[in-house]
Amino acid sequence: MRFNLLLLLFLVWGMGGCYVYKPLEKTTRSYEVNLSEEENLFRQFFYLKAGEGIQVTTKRGRKVSLEFLQVSQDTLYANYKFHGHNGPVKVPLSDIQEAKRLKYSKGLSFIAEAFSFLIVTTVNLLINGELDYSGEED
C-alpha cells in the first residue's frame, strides 16, 4: 500500500513537467538590420499571448519574472508576482537588456520522469526485500 502511494506521488510530480526560460524568437529579417533594440523587442513581444510567463533582464542587471499582458511601441505591460507582492508594472523597452519566455522542456521532463521511475523502483525493491543492500552473502 505504501509503495502505491509513493508511486502515485512520483508520477503526479513527474507529470507536472519542467519549465525553463528560453530566449524569445528572433523576428527580424536579414534586410531589417537597421532596427533599433526597442523595435526588435517590440516585435518579439508582439507574438506573445497575455498570461505567458516571461523573464526580463534590465540593463542594470536585475532579473524579474513577470506575466505578460501586452506591449506598446515603447513599453512592456506585465503583472509582477513575487511572494504575495502582486501588481501591474510598466517596463520601458529601452531599459530591457534581454527577454526570455517560459516554455515547457521535453528533455528536462523526460529526465525527471526517468529519475522518478528509478527512485520508485529502488524503493519498491527495498521494501519487498528483493534488493539486499547489506553486502552479506546468503
Beta strands, then each sheet from edge to edge (+ up, - down):
strand 1: 18-23
strand 2: 53-58
strand 3: 63-71
strand 4: 75-82
strand 5: 85-92
strand 6: 96-105
sheet 1: 1+ 6- 2+ 3- 4+ 5-
end
